[in-house]
Amino acid sequence: MARPEIRIPAHRMLRGLAAAAALCAAAGAQAQETFKVGVVSFLSGQAAESFGIPAVNGAKLLLEAFNKGAAPAPYNKPGFGGIKLEFVYVDENGGATKQVQELRNLYDREKVDAVVGYVSSGDCLAVAPVAEEMKKFLILYDCGTPRIFEERSYQYVFRTASHAAMDNVALGRYLKAKNVKIETFNMINQDYAWGQDSKKDFTWTMEKLYPAAKLGEDQLPKFGAGQYGSEISALMKTTADVTHSSLWGGDLQAFVLQAGPRGLFKRTQVVFSAADHVLPGLGDKMPDGVILGARGAYGLMSPKSALNDWWWDLYSKAHNVYPVQAPYRMVQALLGLKLAAEKAIAANGGKKPSPEQLAAALRNSEWDSPAGRIRMSNGGGHQATQDTAIGKTRYDAAKKMVVIDDIMRFPASCVNPPATMKSEDWIKAGFQGASGCP
């Protein structure tokens, strides 16, 4: 038996369609109310004062500027493509196991659309596979180990800053360019992924640039040790032309404060791969003549540009101190995320994009940051390369601050491996294909 035909009056049909459209619009507006980002950095512990808190302070400034549409073009659309932006802040302190759980909480409970975070190389190695397993979008904004994208590939994980090979190759090239005589060198690095990788990269670089130089002391204190009496004694006892270190955060501050009065900095040329972030805090306690990097052309070694002037003034006025490595790396990550999100939103008809759409927009992209051009050129388009700079410390009593002299700039093509080679192979092959070196 045929189903009887039911006719609906035209005026009732129009009212129904209007009501359905209104419900859809409301649901759409609610779904697009905010673009939520988890921001993870050290808010407590030895890395908070000089690293984590400055990074989060930078993120908070950007959140306000983005939502107001107050950043310079092309970053001046309110929010992300008109969608209001919201940040959720998480403390990175506590170790890799805790960070894995915190990352799951951000995706499952907080329902964030993306996570930007992680200073520790150990934490990055732990959380990256988890984000990939959950098929959620993750930007590693700072950690340095080259292993992230050299040992496996990812679809949902990105790093918007160069890895540690750049820092150690640039240090070696600076020493060579300045004709620093090196027959022997000592090392002190933290005993975990970052310190071990930095040690290897600098040692291999020395083998190429100073093949006759001999390694003396090779100290590997644990992360967060805080006390370096025995290590300093060993470094003082074994005379070396150069002493290399990748110590950072509170560990670096403690080492400088303990090694300075004992005369280590007068006995050897100390070179730090990542140390600009402790200069404002140490002030006149930072010895003159220390050669250091900032893991990019950051802070006092940043290039002149309208975008950098905006960022420098915004941060300095808000916090009464100039921005150093951590806030610079945070801003370059969030600028890249903003452009990628807006590209993905536009391609998705104005709606919030999926993790797959976000990833497609960021992969192989490039953008201008206060530190120069960022290119997602390595790691299958997931690993950034960038320019960097190295310089030498001097305390300026009139300015009551440490200044950086003898700055040399190194283009990304000089100090980063090509996309086709792992860092280790590239350094051991003598920096094959490096170009534009000063």
Disulfide bonds with the S-S distance in Angstrom:
Cys124-Cys143 2.05
Cys414-Cys437 2.11
